[in-house]
Amino acid sequence: DAEGRVPVINRRAAELLGLPERLAQAGVAFRDILQWQIGRGEFLPDGSSVDVDAMARAGGLAGPGSYERERANG
């Protein structure tokens, strides 16, 4: 939403993303989800060169409305 929060998240989406329970709920900040994924190496191997705030504002690495990344299990 306009405040950077995920207004709705369903159980299957949370499962596919592998989110912990604290992040698998409506109203969580998108930035927090990104930070958790970066910490797990889901965007770059060490996450050191990722600007989480810029990424959250853009809607992910691929830009507005698009959210792509590859998990370790493919």
C-alpha positions as CSV (number, residue, x, y, z in Angstrom):
1,D,0.0,0.0,0.0
2,A,1.0,3.7,0.0
3,E,2.7,3.2,3.4
4,G,4.8,0.2,2.3
5,R,2.7,-2.4,4.1
6,V,1.4,-5.7,2.7
7,P,-2.4,-5.3,3.0
8,V,-3.2,-9.0,2.4
9,I,-1.2,-12.1,2.5
10,N,-2.7,-15.6,2.2
11,R,-1.3,-18.8,3.7
12,R,-0.1,-20.2,0.4
13,A,1.8,-17.1,-0.5
14,A,3.5,-17.2,2.9
15,E,4.3,-20.9,2.4
16,L,5.8,-20.3,-1.1
17,L,7.9,-17.4,0.3
18,G,8.9,-19.5,3.3
19,L,8.0,-16.6,5.6
20,P,8.2,-17.0,9.4
21,E,4.9,-16.4,11.2
22,R,5.8,-12.9,12.3
23,L,6.1,-11.8,8.6
24,A,3.1,-13.9,7.3
25,Q,0.4,-11.5,8.3
26,A,-1.5,-8.6,6.9
27,G,-0.1,-5.2,7.7
28,V,3.6,-6.3,7.8
29,A,6.0,-3.8,6.3
30,F,7.2,-4.9,2.8
31,R,10.6,-3.7,3.8
32,D,10.7,-6.2,6.7
33,I,10.0,-9.1,4.3
34,L,12.7,-7.9,1.9
35,Q,15.2,-7.5,4.8
36,W,14.5,-11.0,6.0
37,Q,14.9,-12.4,2.4
38,I,18.1,-10.5,1.8
39,G,19.5,-11.8,5.1
40,R,18.8,-15.3,3.8
41,G,20.7,-14.6,0.6
42,E,17.6,-14.8,-1.6
43,F,18.6,-11.8,-3.8
44,L,22.4,-11.6,-3.7
45,P,24.8,-14.0,-2.1
46,D,25.6,-11.7,0.9
47,G,23.0,-9.0,0.6
48,S,25.6,-6.3,1.3
49,S,25.0,-4.1,-1.7
50,V,21.2,-4.1,-1.6
51,D,19.5,-0.8,-0.7
52,V,16.4,-2.2,1.1
53,D,14.6,1.1,1.3
54,A,15.0,1.8,-2.4
55,M,14.0,-1.7,-3.2
56,A,10.9,-1.5,-1.1
57,R,9.9,1.8,-2.7
58,A,10.3,0.3,-6.1
59,G,8.3,-2.8,-5.3
60,G,11.3,-5.2,-5.6
61,L,14.3,-5.6,-7.8
62,A,12.3,-5.7,-11.1
63,G,10.4,-2.4,-10.4
64,P,6.8,-1.4,-9.6
65,G,4.3,-4.2,-9.5
66,S,6.9,-6.9,-10.0
67,Y,8.5,-9.0,-7.4
68,E,10.9,-11.6,-8.6
69,R,13.7,-13.6,-7.0
70,E,14.9,-17.2,-7.0
71,R,15.1,-19.2,-3.8
72,A,17.9,-21.6,-3.1
73,N,15.6,-24.5,-3.9
74,G,14.9,-23.1,-7.3
